[in-house]
Amino acid sequence: MKILGLIVEYNPFHNGHIYHIQKAQSLDQFDYTIAVMSSSFVQRGEPAIIDKWKRSQIAIEYGVDLVIELPFVYACQSADYFAKGAIELLAKIGVTDICFGSENGDISTFINIAQTLFENQESYDSYVQQAMKKGLRYADACNQALQNIMHQEIKTPNDLLGLSYVKEIIAHHYPITPHCFLRTNTYHGLDLKHIASASAIRHAIKNHLDFAHTLPHFELYQNDLYFMEDFFPYLRYQILTTPPYELKQYHMVDEGLEHLLYKSIHHCQSMNELIDSLSSKRYTRPRISRMFIHILMKNTKEDIQEAMHLDYLRILAMNERGRKYLSLIKKTCPYTLVTNFSKHRHPALDMELKATRLLSLLSSSPQDFIQKEFSHIPLIQTFDL
């Protein structure tokens, strides 16, 4: 069988994602399409603008057969960890091919770079460490190391993620063939074209601009929208009531950041102001934002390490084809297939529930929002939100 895998966030699901699904499916005669999707929070350190159930249902409507959850422990991380979790889960569920959009558009470039770095891992790691000691951000340090070894650059977010996917495939010898295609827009552009960037659409939603032509199901973006800045009062309370020696136990609070946090929170009046006060040559805004989410959830460094050892695949949504595929692989899949939240225990699932509870603080019906973790039925017969 040929199984297509997509690594997605759908934050929000827009016309470009429809193009991505159709373009990827046109590469070969695939039997099934499986997407692994970030859950309540996304890689850049923000809550998903609408909940994962709605996003996964839209994916099923537009051609995906099965949506599995990328657990919070991997979703809200740097590109390398994000890729590690996503590729691992796709490999365990039997995906044979993956396809991603990139600014480069040439998969041979990614394969060549990933293979060279794998063969020169010690030198690469050394260059990265040296660059970070000089104060460079991790992504910039990686790019400088790449220049030193191959005289090439990978700078844009989608290309960095794509390279991370290919590195994971090569490092673990996964039987997965990677593909990519050229993106149709810039990842940070704010133009509201027919195919607009997710950043542009989120900006339009937040600022009450007309974005209806950029995505399906415009009606879903009228109520219960989730934005990072709305967590500021909770974050402020958390930092003010937590001693610095406890703050530094939380994931990503490193190198004295606990003291800077405690100092900054006294004079900052908004989330953006606080992020700006901490951003630097070393720490990007997404990195700071991810740290805030871990502080809000009180995730210690030990919690994260424990939760990363996955042994399950959680199903968010599927159509009848997806259900057929699950029945085919349930005896051979090395991971437990979870459709009922309460029937499998794992630290990553406990953390997932904690993330849901955090996001419920912004919901108009918090108890119903939390209850969906236990009562949601993943089989989608018709599209009815």
Buried (B, 14 or more C-beta within 10 A) or exposed (E): EEBBBBBBBBBBBBBBBBBBBEBBBEBBEBBBBBBBBBBBBBBBBBBBBBBBBBBBBBBBBBBBBBBBBBBBBBBBBBBBBBBBBBBBBBBBBBBBBBBBBBBBEEBEBBBBBBEBBEEBEEEBEEBBEBBBEEEBBBBBBBBBBBEBBBEEEBEBBBBBBBBBBBBBBBBEEBEBBBBBBEBBBBBEEBEBBEBBBBBBBBBBBEEEEEBEEBBBBEEBBEEBBBBBBEBBEBBBEBBEEBEBEEBBBBBBBEEEBBEBBBEBBEEBEEBEEBBEBBBEEBBBBBBBBBBBBBBBBBBBBEBBEBBBEBEBBBBBBBBEBBBBBBEBBEEEBEBBBBBEBEEBEBBBBEBBBBBBBBBBBBBEEBEEBBEBBEEBEBEBEEEEE
